[in-house]
Amino acid sequence: MARKLKTYQTSLSFFDLAVAAPSMKAALEAWGADSNLFHQGVARESEDPDVVAAIMAAPGVILKRPVGSSEPFKVNAELPTDLAGDIGSKQPGRKSKDRKPQKRNERVHDQAADRKAALAFEKEQRRREREREKDEAARRKQRERRQRAINAKQRALDAARIKHEKNASDIRGQLERLEERAQAEEARWEKERVRLEAALRRARG
């Protein structure tokens, strides 16, 4: 059974972020937070009727607005116009002095609306999961292609090394045989030289 959604809000960098999710954990996952922003005091459940209405209209989708402003939340929010002024002096997650006190959410959802919003959140969550799986599959294919290329280069190197070692061994064998022939030739020549010099001396008398 789909869980009833709640509206959660935080401030990161130059934007206020809001999302409709069934739990704080689901909201943190949607924001991609690597720490518990709720425990740190920079995230909270929102009860502002306008915020709740905007977020519940797009369950699971992260909506933004310039940090500290009272502008409506939307998917593509523009950067604050005064980054060096009031916005720069505000700490993420803290309430602006100019911000109106939040009103108690008096909006009543019937079960059909709650179920519709929860199913929309789950649909968006599945879409994000498919995107993550698609990205991981692409990275895995890239790693596999790189590994295949590395393996091919390694095989080529190994084959070239084996060929070189064989050629070097053949050359060493040839050098050894040539050295043996050279030594044999020197020995033959030495014997012939001695014989011929002796004959020459005898001829000279």
C-alpha positions in Angstrom: 0.0 0.0 0.0 1.4 3.4 -1.0 2.5 5.5 2.0 1.0 9.0 2.6 3.4 11.8 1.5 4.7 14.7 3.5 6.3 17.9 2.3 10.0 18.5 3.3 12.1 21.6 2.8 15.8 22.5 3.1 18.2 25.1 1.9 21.3 24.2 0.0 23.7 26.7 -1.7 21.6 29.4 -3.4 18.3 27.6 -3.3 15.5 26.4 -1.0 14.6 22.8 -2.0 11.3 21.1 -1.4 10.0 17.6 -2.1 7.0 15.4 -1.3 8.2 12.1 0.1 6.8 9.4 2.5 9.7 9.9 5.0 12.7 12.0 5.9 15.0 9.3 4.6 13.2 9.3 1.2 13.5 13.1 1.1 17.3 13.0 1.9 17.7 10.4 -0.9 15.8 12.6 -3.3 18.0 15.6 -2.5 21.1 13.4 -2.8 22.2 14.4 0.7 25.2 12.5 2.2 24.3 13.5 5.8 21.2 13.9 7.9 20.1 17.4 7.2 17.2 17.0 9.6 19.4 16.2 12.6 21.6 19.2 11.6 18.6 21.5 11.7 18.8 22.6 8.1 15.8 20.5 6.9 12.3 20.3 8.2 8.7 19.2 7.4 6.9 22.1 5.8 3.3 23.0 6.7 3.0 26.1 4.6 -0.2 25.6 2.6 1.2 27.2 -0.6 4.4 25.1 -0.3 2.5 22.0 0.3 0.1 22.6 -2.6 3.1 23.2 -5.0 5.0 20.2 -3.9 2.1 17.8 -3.7 1.3 18.7 -7.3 4.7 17.1 -8.3 5.4 14.2 -5.9 9.0 13.1 -5.9 10.2 16.0 -8.1 12.6 18.4 -6.4 11.3 22.0 -6.7 13.5 25.1 -6.0 13.3 28.8 -5.3 15.9 31.4 -4.5 17.1 30.8 -0.9 15.3 32.9 1.7 12.7 34.2 -0.8 8.9 33.7 -0.7 8.7 33.0 -4.4 6.7 29.9 -5.6 8.6 26.7 -5.7 9.2 25.4 -9.3 11.4 22.9 -11.2 13.7 25.5 -12.8 14.3 28.3 -10.4 16.6 31.3 -11.2 19.5 32.2 -9.1 19.0 34.9 -6.4 19.4 38.4 -7.9 21.4 39.7 -4.9 24.0 37.1 -4.0 26.2 39.5 -2.1 23.5 41.2 -0.1 20.9 39.8 2.2 21.0 36.3 0.7 24.8 36.0 1.3 24.3 36.8 5.0 21.7 34.1 5.5 22.7 30.6 6.7 21.1 27.6 4.9 18.2 26.2 6.8 17.6 29.3 9.0 14.4 31.3 8.7 14.6 34.7 7.1 13.7 37.6 9.4 11.5 38.9 6.6 9.8 35.5 6.1 6.2 35.4 7.2 5.5 32.8 10.0 4.3 29.5 8.5 0.7 28.9 8.8 -0.6 25.5 10.1 -1.5 23.4 7.1 -5.3 23.2 7.1 -5.5 21.5 3.8 -7.4 18.3 3.9 -6.6 15.5 1.5 -9.0 12.7 0.9 -7.6 9.2 0.6 -7.8 9.2 -3.2 -5.7 12.4 -3.5 -3.2 11.0 -1.0 -2.9 7.7 -2.9 -2.6 9.6 -6.2 0.3 11.7 -4.8 2.0 8.7 -3.3 1.8 6.7 -6.5 3.2 9.8 -8.4 6.1 9.9 -5.9 6.8 6.2 -6.4 6.7 6.7 -10.2 9.2 9.5 -10.0 11.4 7.4 -7.6 11.3 4.5 -10.1 12.3 7.0 -12.9 15.3 8.2 -10.9 16.2 4.6 -10.2 16.1 3.7 -13.9 18.2 6.7 -14.7 20.8 5.6 -12.1 20.7 2.0 -13.5 21.1 3.4 -17.1 24.1 5.5 -16.0 25.6 2.6 -14.2 25.1 0.3 -17.2 26.8 3.0 -19.4 29.7 3.2 -17.0 30.0 -0.6 -16.8 30.0 -0.8 -20.6 32.7 1.8 -20.7 34.8 -0.1 -18.1 34.3 -3.3 -20.1 35.4 -1.6 -23.4 38.4 -0.2 -21.6 39.3 -3.6 -20.1 38.9 -5.2 -23.5 41.3 -2.6 -25.0 43.7 -3.2 -22.2 43.6 -7.0 -22.7 44.1 -6.6 -26.4 47.1 -4.4 -25.9 48.5 -6.8 -23.3 48.1 -9.7 -25.7 49.9 -7.8 -28.4 52.7 -6.9 -26.0 53.0 -10.5 -24.8 53.0 -11.8 -28.4 55.7 -9.3 -29.4 57.8 -10.2 -26.4 57.6 -14.0 -27.2 58.5 -13.2 -30.9 61.5 -11.0 -29.7 62.7 -13.7 -27.3 62.5 -16.3 -30.1 64.4 -14.1 -32.6 67.0 -13.2 -30.0 67.4 -16.9 -29.1 67.8 -17.8 -32.8 70.4 -15.0 -33.3 72.3 -16.2 -30.2 72.3 -19.7 -31.7 73.6 -18.4 -35.0 76.3 -16.4 -33.2 77.4 -19.4 -31.3 77.6 -21.5 -34.5 79.5 -18.7 -36.3 81.9 -18.5 -33.3 82.5 -22.3 -33.5 83.1 -22.0 -37.3 85.5 -19.1 -36.7 87.5 -21.0 -34.1 87.6 -24.1 -36.4 88.8 -21.9 -39.3 91.5 -20.4 -37.1 92.7 -23.9 -36.0 92.7 -25.1 -39.7 94.6 -22.0 -40.8 97.1 -22.4 -38.0 97.9 -25.9 -39.1 98.1 -25.0 -42.8 100.3 -22.0 -42.0 102.8 -24.1 -40.1 102.9 -26.7 -42.9 103.4 -24.1 -45.6 106.0 -22.2 -43.7 107.9 -25.4 -43.1 107.8 -26.2 -46.8 109.0 -22.7 -47.7 112.0 -23.0 -45.4 112.9 -26.4 -46.9 112.7 -24.9 -50.3 115.1 -22.1 -49.4 117.5 -24.7 -48.2 
